[in-house]
C-alpha cells in the first residue's frame, strides 16, 4: 500500500491534471440519444452540422466519478463541477469522502486550494500553460469537458488517412486537433498534439444522452496523455447532470493557507 504522503502527493497531481487541461427537471434523461457510432465517411457540411449539434448551455453542474492511473499510481476520486458559459469553472475534488482540492477558473484568472498541504495557488489564466504546456481559454476548457469542438468549426478541414478515415482537422503552426464524429454529428474522439513539446492527448467520448433544451452530452470521457516519457489515463463518468441555475457557490481561501510560489 502507498504511504499517506504518496497518496497526498498524487491527489495534488490529479487535481492539476483534471482542472487544467488541460462533460424533464433539467437533469439528464436516462435515455441514450445515440450510440456514438463513428462516422467513417463525412458528407459536405459536416462542420456546420457539428456546430449545430454542439452542447448549448448557460449553466451546467456535473457530479463525476473518476479514476486516474499511470505507470506508478492508480486512484479513484469524485469531482463536482459547476460552470457558467464564458464566466467560470468551479471544481471540487474529493477522495475517501474528504475534499482534497478546490479550483475556480475565470476568463482572466484562476485559484486552486490544496487542502492537504494547506496551500493555494493564484494567478493569471495564461499561467495555466505552466501546467498544461498548452494555452487554453476558459471556453476551451468548458468545451473539452462537454464534448464540443475546441476551435470554431469553420477552422476545421475535412481530411482522410488510413488511421482515421474521414475526419475533421484543425492545424496551426504549433498545434493540431483531429476530430472523429458520431452519426449524430457529435465528437466521438478528439486528438490533440503539440509539435513544440511532443505532448499528445486523445479524448474519447461515449454514452451520449439528451439533456432537455441543450442537446446531447457525453456521459463518459476517457483521456489518454503522453509526453516527456510519461503516460497517463483519466476516466470520468458523469453520474448526475443538471442545467438548473447555479446557486450558493462558495470559493474562499482560508486565511491560514500559504500561497505557493
N, C-alpha and C positions, 0 to 999 in steps of 0.2 A: 504493500500500500504506500501511496505517496504521503510525504510529510505534510503537516498543515502549512508549512512555509511554501512548499511546492504548489499546493492547491491554491493558496492565496495568490501567488505569483501568476499562476495560469489563468485565474479569473480576470486579473488585470489585462492580460494578453487578450482574452476572449472579448472583453469589453471594447478594447481598441479595435479589434478585428471587426466586430459586428457593427459598432457605432460609426466607424469612419470609412467604410468603403465608399476603403470604402475605404409583401407584401402587399316577414312582412312588416316587422317593427324596426326596420332599418338595420337588421343584422343579417348575416349571411344565410341564405336559404340552404337547407340540406338537400340540394338538388344539383347535380353536376350539369353545367351548361354544355360542356363538350369534353371529349376525352383528352383533348390536347394532342391528337394525332398530327404528326409533322407533315407539312406540305412539301412535296419534292419538286413540284412544278408551280412556278408563280406566274399568274396571268398579269396583263398590264393593269396598272393602277393599284398594285399591291401596297405601295407607300401610302396612298390615300385611304385605303381600307384599314391599314394598320393604325393610322391617325384616328379614323372614325371609331375604331373599336378600343381605343385606349381607355383604361380605367379612369373615370372622371369623378372627382370628389372635391368637397370643401374641407371636410374633416373626416378622419378615419382613426379608429382605435383597434389595436391588434393585441391579442394575447398569444404568445408564441412559445412552443416547446422546442428547444434547440439542442443540438449536440455538436461537439467540436472534436476533431482529432487530427493529430499529425503523427510524425514518427515516434514521438515520445509520450504524448499526453492524449487522454480521451476523457471527455466530461460532458454531462448534460446539465442544462440550466433552463430557466424560464425568463422570458422577456415580456415586458409590457411596453408597447409603442403607441404614442399618440402623435398625430400630425395634423396641421392645418396647412392647406396648399399654399406654397410660396411664403409661409410665415415661420414655421418651426417644426422640428422633430424633437420630441421628448421621449426618453427611453429609460427604463429601469430594468436592471439585470439582477436576478436572484438565483441563489443556489442553496439547497437544503433549507428552504424557507426563509433565508436571510438575504436582504438586499446587499449586493456587493458593489454596485456602481450605479450611477445615475448621470445622464447626459442631457444637454439642452443645446440644440444647434439652430441658429437662425441664418438669415441670408448673409450676415456680416460678422458673426461671432459664434464661439462655442465655449461651453463649460462642461467639464467632466468631474464628477465626485468619485473618488476612490475611498469607499467606506472602510475597507480592510486596512489601508495604510493611513487613514485619516488625512488624506491629501486631496488637493483638487488641481485641475489644470484649466486655464482660461486663455483665450487668445483670439486672434482674427481668424475667420473661417479659412482664409488662404493658407494658414499654417497647418491645416489638416493634411496638406501634401507631405508634411514631415512623417506622417504615419501611413498614409495610403500610397505614397510615391506617385500619386496622380491627383491633380487638382479637380475636385468635383464641386459642383454647385449644390445648394440645398435642394433644388428641384430634381437634379440628377440622383441624389441620394434617395429622395422620395420615390422616384420612378424605378430605381433599382429594386426597392422592396415590393413594389406593386406590379412589376412585370410590364412596365411601359418602356418605350424606346428612350435611350439616354440623350439622343440628339433629335433635332427636328426631322421628321420623317422624309421630307423632300431632300435632305442631305445624304440619304442612303441611295445606293445604286444597286440594281439587280445584277447579281453575279452568279457564276456556276463553276464548280470544280468537282473533282472526283470525291473529295472528302465530304462536302456539304450539299451537293446537288444545287438546286436553285436556292439562293438566299439573298438577303439584303446586306450591303456592306457600306459602312462609313469609314473614311480614312482621311487623316491629315498628315502633317509632316512627322508626327511622333506616334499617334495612337490610331488603332483601327478597331472596329466593332462590327462583328458579323452576327446577323440575326437569322435564325430559322423560325418560320412561322407555323402556327397551327391552322387547321382548316377553318377556324373561326377568326383568322387574322389577328391572333394574339401571339405573343412571343413564346415559343417553345424553348429556345435556348439563346443565350447572348454570350458571345465570346469576345473578350477584351484583351488586347495585347499592347504593351508599351515597348517600342523598339529601343528606347533610350536606356531602360534598366532591365530588360528581359523579363519583366513581370507579366504573367498571364493569368487570366481568370475566366472560368466557364461557369455561367449561371444557368441552371435548368429549372424550368417552371412546370408544375404539374397540378392536376386536380383542380381545374378551373370551376368556379361557382359563380352563380349570378347574384349580384348584390343590387337590390332594388334601386333603380334610377341612376346607378353608377356604372353598370356594365359587369363584365366578368373579371374575376380576380383569381390568380393562382393561390391555392392554399398550401402549397408545398414548394419550398425553394431549396435548391442544393447548390452550394458554391464551392468550387474547387479552385484553389490558388496555387501557383508555383512561381518560384523566382528566388535567386540567391541561394540555390541549393536546397531550398526548403519546399515542402508541400503541405498544404492544409486543406481540410474539408470541413465545411459548415453546413448542417442541415437544419431547416426551420419548418415546423408545421404550425400553420395558423389555426389555433384552436377556436378562437372566437373573433368575429369581425363585426364592427359597428361603425355606421356613418352618422350616428347621433352627434349633436353638438357637444363639444368638449367643455366640461365644467370642472371647477375645483382642482386645477392643475397647480402643483407645487414644485418649485425648484429653489431651494435655499441652501447655500453653502454654510455649514456650521462655522461659527466664529473661531473655534479652536483648531480648525483644519489648516494645515500649512499649504501654501502654494508651491507646487512643484515647478521648478525652473527647467 
